[in-house]
Amino acid sequence: MRKSPQQIFRRYVRWSFYSVIIGILSGVAAAIFLISLNWATNYRDHNPWIIWLLPLAGLFIGFCYHHYGKRSEGGTGLILEEIHNPQHIIPFRMAPFVLLGTVITHFFGGSAGREGTAVQMGSTLADQLSNIFHIEAEERKILLIAGAGAGFAAAIGAPLAGTIFGLEVIQIGRLRLFALFECFVASFVAYYTCVWLGAPHSHFEYVANVVFNPVTFGAVILAGAAFGITANLFVQFTHFIEKLQKKYVKNPMLRPLLAGILLVILYGLEGSYNYVGLGIPFIQHSFTEASHWYDPVLKIFFTSLTIGSGFKGGEFVPLVFIGTSLGSFLSQFLAISMPLITALGFVTVFGAAANTPIACAIMGCEIFGWQTAPYMFISCWVAYYLTGHLGIYKNQKIIYSKKDQLLKVFKLHRVISTRDRETTT
């Protein structure tokens, strides 16, 4: 039944109110998280001896989640599961648990990120509105999606990307815009709330002097392929570590403990400690000086071991590290300027691993300038089609396979070409 203008108006007023609340809650949570993470990183950098306590930190995280975490241990996978099949409200404990777990992980030197934490906190806090305002199960999907996008926007500092991220991350093969308005409002409110509270965001220079020619377009396609293959390696290795741990270490509390022991030994043998924590200084350095081939390889190993063993934190910044260092290295061989290919790696590897090419291409434009848009979208889409359907987020629903998506594009192209020929005739 078609709704009347009055019903539509009331619906937008109601969801505007909900979306603003979601944005404020997500922005405040992200600000607390980013400020805490910044403090933890600075303390660790000035007291590097604390890294040797990483195994005990892992044991503590494993103990807390095993005995008190309950359903919250499902993380982002639980949120996607509830979006697809709303059954039970996300337990509130997920927000403080993942916040504390991530800060502890970084404080003691785990190689992890931050976006997953912000996404989980945003969706968890948004879902609590279901009880307060008696929101029906189907409408909970909007709360969860808007919360995820708002958390992403606040943590990354890219509100337009956050608007699309919440909608794109839930399924592969189709982007449904049914909650676009709510995601837009929540993401922008969350971002500006986070900024107003003084949360630290990493800033990068716009990519200047972007040239458009066939040689550069071809090089971007090759770079996108390399980024996609790398993203797939990261996902595969992370899942391999997780399966290996579950198969041979039956007690979940011991998994991060054992991984922590291995990590501190390998950190010490490697010696540079470049791969500890977020690695923001190294990422910024990659834009001006070529990285080594082993930088993305080692970051893949250390992050997969950290995340796959039960430490907390997202994959975004580690994947940015991997992408920027790989792009910086490839700039020596491909006809693309170092700042541009490094910026492409910044967004493409994560976009491919998360199966969110549109949101990440937009994020790249927000961070590095809209003049990079053609190359951002080309790189992200090439990488996206090369990664397969396995991603860092569990429980993504496959609506259309990537192969079917490509076939539809080529079919549409043939139809348009045929129509053009008939019109000409």
TAGIWO-V357522 format. One record per pair of residues at least 12 apart in sequence whose C-alpha atoms are under 8 Angstrom apart, sorted by the first residue. I is the first residue (numbers start at 1). J is the second residue. Records with the same first field share a line. If there is no record, write none. Layout:
BEGIN
I=J / J
END
This chain:
BEGIN
15=182
16=182 / 185
19=143 / 146 / 182 / 183 / 185 / 186
20=185 / 186 / 189
21=186
22=122 / 125 / 126 / 143 / 146 / 147 / 150 / 186 / 190
23=147 / 150 / 185 / 186 / 187 / 188 / 189 / 190 / 191 / 193
24=186 / 189 / 190 / 193
25=122 / 125 / 126 / 190
26=118 / 121 / 122 / 125 / 126 / 147 / 150 / 151 / 154 / 190
27=150 / 151 / 154 / 189 / 190 / 191 / 192 / 193 / 194
28=190 / 193 / 194 / 197
29=118 / 121 / 122
30=118 / 121 / 151 / 154 / 155 / 194 / 199
31=154 / 155 / 194 / 195 / 197 / 198 / 199
32=199
33=99 / 103 / 118
34=155 / 199 / 200 / 201
35=199 / 200
36=103
37=103 / 106 / 107
38=200
40=103 / 104 / 106 / 107
41=106 / 107 / 277
43=107
44=107 / 108 / 109
50=108 / 109
51=107 / 108 / 109 / 264
52=108 / 264
53=108
54=105 / 108 / 109 / 110 / 257 / 260 / 261 / 264
55=256 / 257 / 258 / 259 / 260 / 261
56=257 / 260
57=104 / 105 / 108 / 257
58=105 / 253 / 255 / 256 / 257 / 259 / 260 / 310 / 311
59=253 / 254 / 255 / 256 / 257
60=253
61=101 / 253 / 256 / 310 / 311
62=252 / 253 / 254 / 255 / 256 / 257 / 310 / 311
63=253
65=97
66=252 / 253
69=93 / 94 / 97
71=91
72=90 / 91 / 93 / 94 / 97
73=94
75=94 / 120
76=116 / 119 / 120 / 393 / 394
77=393 / 394 / 395
78=90 / 395
79=120 / 123 / 144
80=170 / 394 / 395 / 396
81=395
82=141
83=140 / 141 / 144 / 145 / 170
84=141 / 170 / 397
86=137 / 138 / 140 / 141
87=137
89=127 / 128 / 130
90=124 / 127 / 128
91=124
92=124 / 125 / 128
94=120 / 121 / 124
95=120 / 121 / 124 / 125
96=121
98=117 / 120 / 121 / 312 / 313
99=117 / 121
101=311 / 312 / 313
102=114 / 117 / 311 / 312 / 313
105=311 / 312 / 313
106=277 / 278
109=276 / 277
110=260 / 276 / 277 / 303 / 306 / 311
111=275 / 276 / 277 / 278 / 299 / 302 / 303 / 306 / 307 / 318
112=277 / 278 / 303 / 306 / 307 / 312 / 313 / 314 / 315 / 317 / 318
113=277 / 278 / 313 / 314 / 315 / 316 / 317 / 318
114=155 / 313 / 314 / 315 / 316 / 317
115=151 / 152 / 155 / 156 / 313 / 314 / 315 / 316 / 317
116=152 / 313 / 314 / 315 / 316
117=312 / 313 / 314
118=148 / 151 / 152 / 154 / 155
119=147 / 148 / 149 / 150 / 151 / 152
120=148 / 151
121=147 / 148 / 151
122=144 / 147 / 148 / 149 / 150 / 151
123=143 / 144 / 145 / 146 / 147 / 148 / 151
124=144 / 147
125=147
126=143 / 144 / 146 / 147
127=140 / 143 / 144 / 147
129=143
142=179 / 182
145=166 / 167 / 179 / 183
146=163 / 166 / 179 / 182 / 183 / 186 / 187
147=166 / 183 / 186
148=162 / 165 / 166
149=162 / 163 / 164 / 165 / 166 / 167 / 183 / 186 / 187
150=162 / 163 / 166 / 183 / 186 / 187 / 188 / 189 / 190 / 191
151=187 / 190
152=165 / 187
153=187 / 188 / 190 / 191
154=187 / 190 / 191 / 192 / 194
155=191 / 201
156=201
157=191 / 201
158=191 / 363 / 366 / 367
159=184 / 187 / 188 / 191
160=184 / 187 / 188 / 359 / 362 / 363 / 366
161=359 / 360 / 362 / 363 / 366
162=183 / 184 / 187 / 359
163=180 / 183 / 184 / 186 / 187 / 359
164=180 / 183 / 358 / 359
165=356 / 359 / 360
166=183
167=179 / 180 / 183
168=355 / 356 / 358 / 359
169=354 / 355 / 356 / 396
170=396 / 397
171=396 / 397 / 398 / 399
172=355 / 389 / 396 / 397 / 398 / 399 / 400 / 401 / 402
173=398 / 399 / 400 / 401 / 402 / 405
174=399 / 400
202=280
203=367
204=284 / 367 / 368
205=367 / 368
206=367 / 368 / 369
207=339 / 340 / 343 / 368 / 369 / 372
210=340 / 371 / 372
215=335
216=335 / 336
217=375
219=334 / 335 / 336
220=336 / 341 / 375 / 378 / 379
221=378 / 379 / 382
223=327 / 330 / 334 / 341 / 379
224=348 / 378 / 379 / 380 / 381 / 382 / 383
225=379 / 382 / 383 / 386
226=383
227=323 / 326 / 345 / 348 / 349 / 352 / 383
228=348 / 349 / 352 / 353 / 382 / 383 / 384 / 385 / 386 / 387
229=383 / 386 / 387
230=349
231=319 / 349 / 350 / 352 / 353 / 387
232=352 / 353 / 387 / 388 / 390 / 391
234=300 / 304 / 353
235=353 / 390 / 391 / 392
236=390
237=301 / 304
238=303 / 304 / 305 / 307 / 308
239=308
240=308
241=304 / 305 / 308 / 309
242=308 / 309
245=309
252=310
255=309 / 310
256=306 / 309 / 310 / 311
259=305 / 306 / 309
260=306
263=302 / 305 / 306
275=298 / 299 / 302
278=317 / 318
279=317 / 318 / 321
280=317 / 321
282=321
283=320 / 321 / 324 / 325
286=324 / 325 / 328 / 342
287=324 / 328 / 338 / 339 / 342 / 343
288=338 / 339
289=328
290=325 / 328 / 329 / 331 / 332 / 338
291=325 / 326 / 328 / 329
292=325 / 329
293=326 / 329
295=322 / 325 / 326
296=321 / 322 / 323 / 325 / 326
297=322
299=318 / 321 / 322
300=318 / 322
303=315 / 318
315=350 / 392
316=350
319=346 / 349 / 350
320=345 / 346 / 347 / 349 / 350
321=346
322=345 / 346 / 349
323=342 / 344 / 345 / 346 / 347 / 348 / 349 / 350
324=341 / 342 / 343 / 344 / 345 / 346
325=342 / 345
326=342 / 345
327=341 / 342 / 343 / 344 / 345
328=341 / 342
340=372
343=364 / 368
344=364 / 375 / 376 / 379
346=364
347=360 / 361 / 363 / 364 / 376 / 380
348=360 / 361 / 376 / 379 / 380 / 383
349=380 / 383
351=380 / 384
352=380 / 383 / 384 / 387 / 391
353=384 / 387 / 390 / 391 / 392
354=391 / 392 / 393
355=384 / 389 / 391
356=384
357=377 / 380 / 381 / 384
358=377 / 380
360=380
361=373 / 376 / 377 / 380
362=376
364=376
385=402 / 403
388=402
389=401 / 402
END
